[in-house]
């Protein structure tokens, strides 16, 4: 569990990025921070692994104040994936993945074997292991970045707009992949994005931010869609423009499924013949209700 208690961050130039922020992130959930640029979401994410230290307040992981933990040790225990993969260009893929385990004293042969297994876990061909980052596509580089973040089997995985620099098709593949990994590996994932559709697709729980790290609304995608807390949230998610209101088209898909239209009459998804919605308007259909009852570390 990750807990923020009255956290404030003011930078030396006087900018108040986060003001009295309080939030509890349950273990083993996929939490998405979403908001426009400059709202403080990335600053809050980076405070979890002490890449940024708060000016005041406390951040606890499983009840322990992280300010009392060595920053380097903390970072090596938490997975971190950024928008640009941040791979070391002069090191081969397998060596990039095994970087942190080697720094923590894992034998070279074991670190390499574990790295090779992780490449398979994130959907990469083992033949890519001896290539350099520049020889990979953007999507492949991001998968390597995810593998590197998982290399020390962290309980927490931080993801700072990791798919923002890839094209839409690759982005959709990576979104599907990270949902699969979270289900299979049962990690606590904190994901930052400015894209509300991505937030609703990925998040078990979504936190919508306003300027200064202020929470405009938090809840499941369904809760937020059903009851926007205020005009800001309604505008941010598109509810005020009818964008999220779905109707059934007179047309059917080639498979005989009902076609759903958004408030502008644009196709937004399909409904299977059984009546079960299939990710219409960016909202995932998988059930996550049991996760909040699971015990264990963050």
Secondary structure, DSSP 8 states (H G I E B T S, - for coil): -EEEEEEEEE-TTS-EEEEEEEEEE-TT-EEEEE--TTSSHHHHHHHHTTSS--SEEEEEETTEEGGGS-HHHHHHTSEEE-SS----TTSBHHHHHTHHHHHTT--HHHHHHHHHHHHHHTT--GGGTTSBGGGS-HHHHHHHHHHHHTTT--SEEEEESTTTTS-HHHHHHHHHHHHHHHHHH--EEEEEES-HHHHHHH-SEEEEEEGGGEEEEEE-HHHHHHS-SSHHHHHHHTGGGTTT--EEEEEE-TTS-EEEE-TTS-EEEEE-TTS-EESGGG------TTGGG--S--
